[in-house]
Amino acid sequence: MLDDLLDTIGGTPGRIVGIGLALGAGILIGRGIRPVAKGAIKGYLSLAERVKELGAEAGESLQDLYHEAKAEREEATAEEAEPAAEAEHAAGHTHGGRTRQHKPAEGGA
């Protein structure tokens, strides 16, 4: 039971809190206040579950923001590259930084 509680809390700070709760519950149970201790543990478990849910939601929101920003950046980069490609095409085909000259076909009219 204590291991399950500690696994639910997770991490070193959580383990310290869990051990403190277990010791406090042991003292309360020793005094015959078992229902109060059980209620406190249930409340803690509910709180821990809600904190995990909020953390997962926050992580999903950050991932969504990351993907949106990345898509917008890629779109802006593509839009910036289009005018440069069009200007290059309008100036003629280039090869190695030089404009390639097209020779007229020989022997043709």
N, C-alpha and C positions, 0 to 999 in steps of 0.2 A: 504494500500500500504506500509506504513512504517512497519507494523507488518510482512508482507511478506518479506521485505528486511531484517529485523532483524532475522527472522526465518532462512533465507538463510545463514546469517552470522554465527549465533549460538554462544552461550557462552557470558560471560560478556565482554571480550575484544572486541569481534565482535559487541556486542550491542553498545559499546562506539563509535567504528568506524562508525557504521551505523547511530547513532544519529548525529555524526559530519558530515557525508555525507549529511544527511537530512537537517541539519542546513545550510551547505554550499550551497546545492542545493536551499534552500529557498532564500538565499541572491542573488544567481545568477538569479533565476527566477524573483525575485523582480526587478532586473536590466534589465530584458528583454533578458536574455541569456538562455532561455529555451532549445534551441537545444543543446547547449554546455553541460548543466547539464544533459540532457537526454542521451547524448553520454557518459558522464562520468559514469552514473549509468549503462548503458549497458555494458561498459567496465569492471566495477567492477563485475557485475553479471557473465560475461564470465570468469573473473579471479577466482571468488569464485567457479564456477562450475569446472574449471580445477584443482584447488587445491583439491577439494573433490575427483575428479577422481584419481589424483596422490596419495592421501592418501589411497584410496581403493586399488590401484595397489600395493602400498608398503605393505599394510596389507596382501594381497594375497601372495606376495612374501615371507613375513616372515612366514606365515602359511605353505607354501610349504617347506621352509627351515627346519622348526620345524619338519614336518612330515618325511622328508628325513632323518634328523639326528636321529630321534627316531627309524625309521626302521633300519638304519645302526647299531645303538647301540644294538637293540634287536637281530639283526643277529649276531653281534660279541659276544654277551652274549651267544647265543645258540651254536655258534662254540666253545667257551671256555668250555661249559658244556659237549660237546660231548666227548672229550678226557678223562675227569674225569669219565664219565659214563662207557666208554670202559675199562678204567683201573680197575675200580671197578668190572666190569663184568669178566675181565680176572683173577682177584685175587680170584674170588669166590663170591658167594652171601653173602652179609653181613646182619646181623640182630642186630641192636642196637650197631653198631660199632665192633661186633665180627664176625668172619668168621663162617658160619654155616657148620658143618660137616655132610656129607650125610652118613647115616648108610646103610650097605648092607642089602638087604632083607633077612629075616630069613626064613629058611626052603627051600630056593631055591637052585638050583644047580649052 
